[in-house]
Amino acid sequence: MKRKYLLASHGRLAEGFQSSLTILADKGNDFQVINAYMTDEDYTPEIIAFIHSINEEEQAVIFTDLFGGSVNQKIVTEVMKDKKENIFVISNANLAIILSILFAGDEKLTHEGIQAYIADSQVTLVPTTFIQEEEESFF
């Protein structure tokens, strides 16, 4: 199934994700980008144009930076107005979830499948100290 992708963030984070996707997977050009608030221009028309570009045989995934942030709110509002059930919005996006969805394969994405990818893409605290094992006592 054909998919379209939109990265939207406050400032240039979306563009940074796109750059990383180019370096890691040569897929940066598969993503449309909105770097919100870099100018005084309203970016809502870009959102609407993206939503309108999705036909019934396609799916779309929109990645935003912050759940409840102004960019996320505008996107959710426009997606809800259009009532297309083939558009998914993922907030608090990170590079891991973007790559997971990108390489999910050609099968139709489902809410359950996306939730599994999200669970696998959570941030992780990486241990940076050695844990000394207690000396075993023979007595």
Secondary structure, DSSP 4 states (H G I P E B T S, - for coil): --EEEEEEEETTHHHHHHHHHHHHHS-GGGEEEEEETSSSS--HHHHHHHHHT--TT-EEEEEESSTTSHHHHHHHHHHHHHT-TTEEEE-S--HHHHHHHHTS-SSPP-HHHHHHHHHHT---PPP-SPPPPPPPP--
